[in-house]
Amino acid sequence: RATKARVHLCRLSSAAGVELVRRAKAEGLPVTADVSINSLHLTDVDIGYFNPDMRLTPPLRQQADRDALRAALADGTIDALVSDHNPVAEDMKNLPFGEAEPGATGLELLLSLALRWGTDAGLPLAKTLARVTQAPVRVLGDAVGSLASSAGRLVEGGVADVCLFDAAAEWRVTPDQLASQGKHTPFAFAATGMALPGRVRATLVAGTVAYEAA
């Protein structure tokens, strides 16, 4: 308010934080914010018997906080959903909860967890996907430079960064399903892994196939 500086707040995790951002936006202050897939779906109850896979930064909070975050992402108070991809090596995670390094692999889960949130919130697919495509581009603003005309959208002549996925297909989050060197994620807490929607079939980066499912 005093400096008129543009501020982006990363990984909101509490209802109190949501309310501060909502008030700031109501005043017209140049504030944006994001939330991680972890805080959007999990609570402190999921820590269970101090599972080190649940040791994250920011820490998991109460259900009221999670509910406020989910509602704020839906109504636009929170601008974007992020993976908070922070893989942790095996020897740094397989420790007692208080000694384990905070973090989890998240990039491969971003699409599926966005789809699950969108379904729970009753949002159209396009609006759900916008939280991980168009919205981050708006937050970045001029920082995307020459990509501004096509980043986060499909336009003729634009940069072909594309993810092709089957929204109806399910997959289970297990370590062997992850390509990341970090295999630890709080969403593999069950023996069979959490079932999630949206199986990626292929990704293209600048028009070149970077990944294609077998």
Salt bridges, closest charged atoms under 4 A:
GLU19 OE1 - ARG22 NH1 3.64
GLU19 OE2 - ARG23 NE 3.31
GLU27 OE2 - ARG1 NH2 2.88
ASP34 OD2 - HIS8 NE2 2.80
ASP53 OD1 - HIS184 ND1 2.64
ASP67 OD1 - ARG66 NE 3.87
ASP75 OD2 - ARG22 NH2 3.06
ASP79 OD1 - LYS25 NZ 2.88
ASP84 OD1 - ARG11 NH1 3.29
GLU90 OE1 - HIS184 NE2 3.14
ASP120 OD2 - ARG70 NH2 2.87
ASP166 OD2 - ARG201 NH2 3.54
